[in-house]
Amino acid sequence: MTHLPRTNIICRLQVEGLHWWSDASKYEPTMVYLESPHRHMFHIEVKKEVFHDDRDVEFIVFKRKIKKYLEEKYYDKQYDLCNFKARSCEMLAKELLEEFDLVYCSVFEDNENGAEIYG
């Protein structure tokens, strides 16, 4: 049986944003500060399957589409950044996976802790 290779394009981007976790202290009392809006640089990596070697999806354009999507949906003029509100890294990764038909997405807070999801 012959294994057919699969090819993905990979894009990495950063988005400045706020979020909070309303129930943080229910899980760990010392994390009560996470219940207030706090800023992160969200580091995002996405992978999208392509079907030929001449890029049916140009990755620079694709990266810009993702960044534009997040900024149009979540930009908050009051704070001059994206306001993800109560959305977690897991929620954002799932949203991007579905919105852009990805095979993989990871979202990290400050490139330190995060989540990944596979399609």
mmCIF file of the C-alpha atoms, coordinates in Angstrom:
data_MODEL
# 
_entry.id   MODEL 
# 
loop_
_atom_site.group_PDB 
_atom_site.id 
_atom_site.type_symbol 
_atom_site.label_atom_id 
_atom_site.label_alt_id 
_atom_site.label_comp_id 
_atom_site.label_asym_id 
_atom_site.label_entity_id 
_atom_site.label_seq_id 
_atom_site.pdbx_PDB_ins_code 
_atom_site.Cartn_x 
_atom_site.Cartn_y 
_atom_site.Cartn_z 
_atom_site.occupancy 
_atom_site.B_iso_or_equiv 
_atom_site.pdbx_formal_charge 
_atom_site.auth_seq_id 
_atom_site.auth_comp_id 
_atom_site.auth_asym_id 
_atom_site.auth_atom_id 
_atom_site.pdbx_PDB_model_num 
ATOM 1   C CA . MET A 1 1   ? 0.000   0.000  0.000  1.00 0.00 ? 1   MET A CA 1 
ATOM 2   C CA . THR A 1 2   ? 1.401   3.377  -1.022 1.00 0.00 ? 2   THR A CA 1 
ATOM 3   C CA . HIS A 1 3   ? 1.173   6.268  1.400  1.00 0.00 ? 3   HIS A CA 1 
ATOM 4   C CA . LEU A 1 4   ? 0.194   9.481  -0.348 1.00 0.00 ? 4   LEU A CA 1 
ATOM 5   C CA . PRO A 1 5   ? 1.905   12.519 1.154  1.00 0.00 ? 5   PRO A CA 1 
ATOM 6   C CA . ARG A 1 6   ? -0.199  15.380 2.469  1.00 0.00 ? 6   ARG A CA 1 
ATOM 7   C CA . THR A 1 7   ? 0.992   18.961 2.265  1.00 0.00 ? 7   THR A CA 1 
ATOM 8   C CA . ASN A 1 8   ? -0.017  21.829 4.529  1.00 0.00 ? 8   ASN A CA 1 
ATOM 9   C CA . ILE A 1 9   ? 0.860   25.491 4.365  1.00 0.00 ? 9   ILE A CA 1 
ATOM 10  C CA . ILE A 1 10  ? 1.737   26.977 7.738  1.00 0.00 ? 10  ILE A CA 1 
ATOM 11  C CA . CYS A 1 11  ? 1.132   30.542 8.871  1.00 0.00 ? 11  CYS A CA 1 
ATOM 12  C CA . ARG A 1 12  ? 2.174   32.130 12.151 1.00 0.00 ? 12  ARG A CA 1 
ATOM 13  C CA . LEU A 1 13  ? 0.873   35.437 13.389 1.00 0.00 ? 13  LEU A CA 1 
ATOM 14  C CA . GLN A 1 14  ? 0.494   37.495 16.537 1.00 0.00 ? 14  GLN A CA 1 
ATOM 15  C CA . VAL A 1 15  ? -2.499  39.473 17.702 1.00 0.00 ? 15  VAL A CA 1 
ATOM 16  C CA . GLU A 1 16  ? -2.612  41.762 20.710 1.00 0.00 ? 16  GLU A CA 1 
ATOM 17  C CA . GLY A 1 17  ? -5.717  41.131 22.754 1.00 0.00 ? 17  GLY A CA 1 
ATOM 18  C CA . LEU A 1 18  ? -7.621  41.071 26.010 1.00 0.00 ? 18  LEU A CA 1 
ATOM 19  C CA . HIS A 1 19  ? -9.581  38.257 27.548 1.00 0.00 ? 19  HIS A CA 1 
ATOM 20  C CA . TRP A 1 20  ? -10.685 36.929 30.914 1.00 0.00 ? 20  TRP A CA 1 
ATOM 21  C CA . TRP A 1 21  ? -11.800 33.724 32.596 1.00 0.00 ? 21  TRP A CA 1 
ATOM 22  C CA . SER A 1 22  ? -14.874 34.365 34.723 1.00 0.00 ? 22  SER A CA 1 
ATOM 23  C CA . ASP A 1 23  ? -14.596 31.123 36.702 1.00 0.00 ? 23  ASP A CA 1 
ATOM 24  C CA . ALA A 1 24  ? -10.839 31.039 37.284 1.00 0.00 ? 24  ALA A CA 1 
ATOM 25  C CA . SER A 1 25  ? -11.015 31.212 41.087 1.00 0.00 ? 25  SER A CA 1 
ATOM 26  C CA . LYS A 1 26  ? -13.480 28.309 41.195 1.00 0.00 ? 26  LYS A CA 1 
ATOM 27  C CA . TYR A 1 27  ? -10.701 26.078 39.872 1.00 0.00 ? 27  TYR A CA 1 
ATOM 28  C CA . GLU A 1 28  ? -7.798  27.716 41.652 1.00 0.00 ? 28  GLU A CA 1 
ATOM 29  C CA . PRO A 1 29  ? -8.372  30.514 44.211 1.00 0.00 ? 29  PRO A CA 1 
ATOM 30  C CA . THR A 1 30  ? -4.958  32.087 43.602 1.00 0.00 ? 30  THR A CA 1 
ATOM 31  C CA . MET A 1 31  ? -5.911  32.713 39.961 1.00 0.00 ? 31  MET A CA 1 
ATOM 32  C CA . VAL A 1 32  ? -8.656  35.223 40.805 1.00 0.00 ? 32  VAL A CA 1 
ATOM 33  C CA . TYR A 1 33  ? -6.802  37.909 38.802 1.00 0.00 ? 33  TYR A CA 1 
ATOM 34  C CA . LEU A 1 34  ? -7.620  36.002 35.581 1.00 0.00 ? 34  LEU A CA 1 
ATOM 35  C CA . GLU A 1 35  ? -11.263 36.945 36.103 1.00 0.00 ? 35  GLU A CA 1 
ATOM 36  C CA . SER A 1 36  ? -10.455 40.549 35.135 1.00 0.00 ? 36  SER A CA 1 
ATOM 37  C CA . PRO A 1 37  ? -9.615  41.608 31.588 1.00 0.00 ? 37  PRO A CA 1 
ATOM 38  C CA . HIS A 1 38  ? -5.896  41.129 30.979 1.00 0.00 ? 38  HIS A CA 1 
ATOM 39  C CA . ARG A 1 39  ? -3.657  41.606 27.949 1.00 0.00 ? 39  ARG A CA 1 
ATOM 40  C CA . HIS A 1 40  ? -1.670  39.017 26.035 1.00 0.00 ? 40  HIS A CA 1 
ATOM 41  C CA . MET A 1 41  ? 0.114   38.710 22.753 1.00 0.00 ? 41  MET A CA 1 
ATOM 42  C CA . PHE A 1 42  ? -1.759  35.788 21.232 1.00 0.00 ? 42  PHE A CA 1 
ATOM 43  C CA . HIS A 1 43  ? 0.593   33.684 19.095 1.00 0.00 ? 43  HIS A CA 1 
ATOM 44  C CA . ILE A 1 44  ? -1.321  31.729 16.482 1.00 0.00 ? 44  ILE A CA 1 
ATOM 45  C CA . GLU A 1 45  ? -0.171  28.966 14.175 1.00 0.00 ? 45  GLU A CA 1 
ATOM 46  C CA . VAL A 1 46  ? -2.452  27.529 11.514 1.00 0.00 ? 46  VAL A CA 1 
ATOM 47  C CA . LYS A 1 47  ? -2.048  24.702 9.026  1.00 0.00 ? 47  LYS A CA 1 
ATOM 48  C CA . LYS A 1 48  ? -4.176  24.338 5.921  1.00 0.00 ? 48  LYS A CA 1 
ATOM 49  C CA . GLU A 1 49  ? -3.997  21.424 3.524  1.00 0.00 ? 49  GLU A CA 1 
ATOM 50  C CA . VAL A 1 50  ? -3.093  22.205 -0.073 1.00 0.00 ? 50  VAL A CA 1 
ATOM 51  C CA . PHE A 1 51  ? -3.412  19.890 -3.029 1.00 0.00 ? 51  PHE A CA 1 
ATOM 52  C CA . HIS A 1 52  ? -0.552  20.778 -5.349 1.00 0.00 ? 52  HIS A CA 1 
ATOM 53  C CA . ASP A 1 53  ? 2.991   22.079 -5.064 1.00 0.00 ? 53  ASP A CA 1 
ATOM 54  C CA . ASP A 1 54  ? 2.346   25.515 -6.536 1.00 0.00 ? 54  ASP A CA 1 
ATOM 55  C CA . ARG A 1 55  ? 0.382   26.799 -3.542 1.00 0.00 ? 55  ARG A CA 1 
ATOM 56  C CA . ASP A 1 56  ? -3.314  26.809 -4.251 1.00 0.00 ? 56  ASP A CA 1 
ATOM 57  C CA . VAL A 1 57  ? -3.401  28.998 -1.124 1.00 0.00 ? 57  VAL A CA 1 
ATOM 58  C CA . GLU A 1 58  ? -0.725  31.701 -0.962 1.00 0.00 ? 58  GLU A CA 1 
ATOM 59  C CA . PHE A 1 59  ? 0.398   31.816 2.646  1.00 0.00 ? 59  PHE A CA 1 
ATOM 60  C CA . ILE A 1 60  ? 1.080   35.547 2.945  1.00 0.00 ? 60  ILE A CA 1 
ATOM 61  C CA . VAL A 1 61  ? -2.412  36.324 1.666  1.00 0.00 ? 61  VAL A CA 1 
ATOM 62  C CA . PHE A 1 62  ? -3.874  33.622 3.919  1.00 0.00 ? 62  PHE A CA 1 
ATOM 63  C CA . LYS A 1 63  ? -2.108  35.014 6.987  1.00 0.00 ? 63  LYS A CA 1 
ATOM 64  C CA . ARG A 1 64  ? -3.493  38.469 6.224  1.00 0.00 ? 64  ARG A CA 1 
ATOM 65  C CA . LYS A 1 65  ? -7.015  37.025 5.866  1.00 0.00 ? 65  LYS A CA 1 
ATOM 66  C CA . ILE A 1 66  ? -6.834  35.465 9.317  1.00 0.00 ? 66  ILE A CA 1 
ATOM 67  C CA . LYS A 1 67  ? -5.478  38.635 10.929 1.00 0.00 ? 67  LYS A CA 1 
ATOM 68  C CA . LYS A 1 68  ? -8.128  40.745 9.175  1.00 0.00 ? 68  LYS A CA 1 
ATOM 69  C CA . TYR A 1 69  ? -10.869 38.363 10.291 1.00 0.00 ? 69  TYR A CA 1 
ATOM 70  C CA . LEU A 1 70  ? -9.793  38.629 13.943 1.00 0.00 ? 70  LEU A CA 1 
ATOM 71  C CA . GLU A 1 71  ? -9.398  42.401 13.831 1.00 0.00 ? 71  GLU A CA 1 
ATOM 72  C CA . GLU A 1 72  ? -12.763 42.969 12.122 1.00 0.00 ? 72  GLU A CA 1 
ATOM 73  C CA . LYS A 1 73  ? -14.598 40.670 14.507 1.00 0.00 ? 73  LYS A CA 1 
ATOM 74  C CA . TYR A 1 74  ? -12.876 41.523 17.799 1.00 0.00 ? 74  TYR A CA 1 
ATOM 75  C CA . TYR A 1 75  ? -11.234 44.961 17.524 1.00 0.00 ? 75  TYR A CA 1 
ATOM 76  C CA . ASP A 1 76  ? -12.240 47.179 20.452 1.00 0.00 ? 76  ASP A CA 1 
ATOM 77  C CA . LYS A 1 77  ? -11.657 50.881 19.851 1.00 0.00 ? 77  LYS A CA 1 
ATOM 78  C CA . GLN A 1 78  ? -11.749 51.646 23.592 1.00 0.00 ? 78  GLN A CA 1 
ATOM 79  C CA . TYR A 1 79  ? -8.665  49.489 24.227 1.00 0.00 ? 79  TYR A CA 1 
ATOM 80  C CA . ASP A 1 80  ? -7.111  49.741 20.726 1.00 0.00 ? 80  ASP A CA 1 
ATOM 81  C CA . LEU A 1 81  ? -6.696  45.970 20.476 1.00 0.00 ? 81  LEU A CA 1 
ATOM 82  C CA . CYS A 1 82  ? -8.751  42.828 20.024 1.00 0.00 ? 82  CYS A CA 1 
ATOM 83  C CA . ASN A 1 83  ? -11.137 42.100 22.870 1.00 0.00 ? 83  ASN A CA 1 
ATOM 84  C CA . PHE A 1 84  ? -11.762 38.375 22.957 1.00 0.00 ? 84  PHE A CA 1 
ATOM 85  C CA . LYS A 1 85  ? -13.812 38.745 26.156 1.00 0.00 ? 85  LYS A CA 1 
ATOM 86  C CA . ALA A 1 86  ? -14.367 35.344 27.809 1.00 0.00 ? 86  ALA A CA 1 
ATOM 87  C CA . ARG A 1 87  ? -12.916 33.348 24.905 1.00 0.00 ? 87  ARG A CA 1 
ATOM 88  C CA . SER A 1 88  ? -10.129 30.956 25.800 1.00 0.00 ? 88  SER A CA 1 
ATOM 89  C CA . CYS A 1 89  ? -7.230  29.867 23.613 1.00 0.00 ? 89  CYS A CA 1 
ATOM 90  C CA . GLU A 1 90  ? -9.160  26.647 22.987 1.00 0.00 ? 90  GLU A CA 1 
ATOM 91  C CA . MET A 1 91  ? -12.232 28.564 21.833 1.00 0.00 ? 91  MET A CA 1 
ATOM 92  C CA . LEU A 1 92  ? -10.240 30.821 19.512 1.00 0.00 ? 92  LEU A CA 1 
ATOM 93  C CA . ALA A 1 93  ? -8.372  27.871 18.004 1.00 0.00 ? 93  ALA A CA 1 
ATOM 94  C CA . LYS A 1 94  ? -11.633 26.017 17.352 1.00 0.00 ? 94  LYS A CA 1 
ATOM 95  C CA . GLU A 1 95  ? -13.212 29.112 15.786 1.00 0.00 ? 95  GLU A CA 1 
ATOM 96  C CA . LEU A 1 96  ? -10.283 29.604 13.408 1.00 0.00 ? 96  LEU A CA 1 
ATOM 97  C CA . LEU A 1 97  ? -10.175 25.885 12.570 1.00 0.00 ? 97  LEU A CA 1 
ATOM 98  C CA . GLU A 1 98  ? -13.811 25.986 11.498 1.00 0.00 ? 98  GLU A CA 1 
ATOM 99  C CA . GLU A 1 99  ? -13.808 29.427 9.869  1.00 0.00 ? 99  GLU A CA 1 
ATOM 100 C CA . PHE A 1 100 ? -10.802 28.725 7.644  1.00 0.00 ? 100 PHE A CA 1 
ATOM 101 C CA . ASP A 1 101 ? -11.148 24.962 7.107  1.00 0.00 ? 101 ASP A CA 1 
ATOM 102 C CA . LEU A 1 102 ? -7.835  24.248 8.813  1.00 0.00 ? 102 LEU A CA 1 
ATOM 103 C CA . VAL A 1 103 ? -6.246  20.919 9.677  1.00 0.00 ? 103 VAL A CA 1 
ATOM 104 C CA . TYR A 1 104 ? -4.545  22.414 12.752 1.00 0.00 ? 104 TYR A CA 1 
ATOM 105 C CA . CYS A 1 105 ? -4.580  25.558 14.870 1.00 0.00 ? 105 CYS A CA 1 
ATOM 106 C CA . SER A 1 106 ? -2.739  26.556 18.021 1.00 0.00 ? 106 SER A CA 1 
ATOM 107 C CA . VAL A 1 107 ? -3.243  29.691 20.096 1.00 0.00 ? 107 VAL A CA 1 
ATOM 108 C CA . PHE A 1 108 ? -0.732  30.603 22.813 1.00 0.00 ? 108 PHE A CA 1 
ATOM 109 C CA . GLU A 1 109 ? -0.762  33.388 25.387 1.00 0.00 ? 109 GLU A CA 1 
ATOM 110 C CA . ASP A 1 110 ? 2.538   35.267 25.156 1.00 0.00 ? 110 ASP A CA 1 
ATOM 111 C CA . ASN A 1 111 ? 3.998   32.247 23.338 1.00 0.00 ? 111 ASN A CA 1 
ATOM 112 C CA . GLU A 1 112 ? 4.060   30.429 26.661 1.00 0.00 ? 112 GLU A CA 1 
ATOM 113 C CA . ASN A 1 113 ? 0.832   28.511 27.401 1.00 0.00 ? 113 ASN A CA 1 
ATOM 114 C CA . GLY A 1 114 ? -1.899  27.629 24.973 1.00 0.00 ? 114 GLY A CA 1 
ATOM 115 C CA . ALA A 1 115 ? -3.980  25.080 23.185 1.00 0.00 ? 115 ALA A CA 1 
ATOM 116 C CA . GLU A 1 116 ? -3.995  23.213 19.898 1.00 0.00 ? 116 GLU A CA 1 
ATOM 117 C CA . ILE A 1 117 ? -6.781  21.628 17.940 1.00 0.00 ? 117 ILE A CA 1 
ATOM 118 C CA . TYR A 1 118 ? -6.795  19.297 14.933 1.00 0.00 ? 118 TYR A CA 1 
ATOM 119 C CA . GLY A 1 119 ? -9.437  19.087 12.231 1.00 0.00 ? 119 GLY A CA 1 
# 
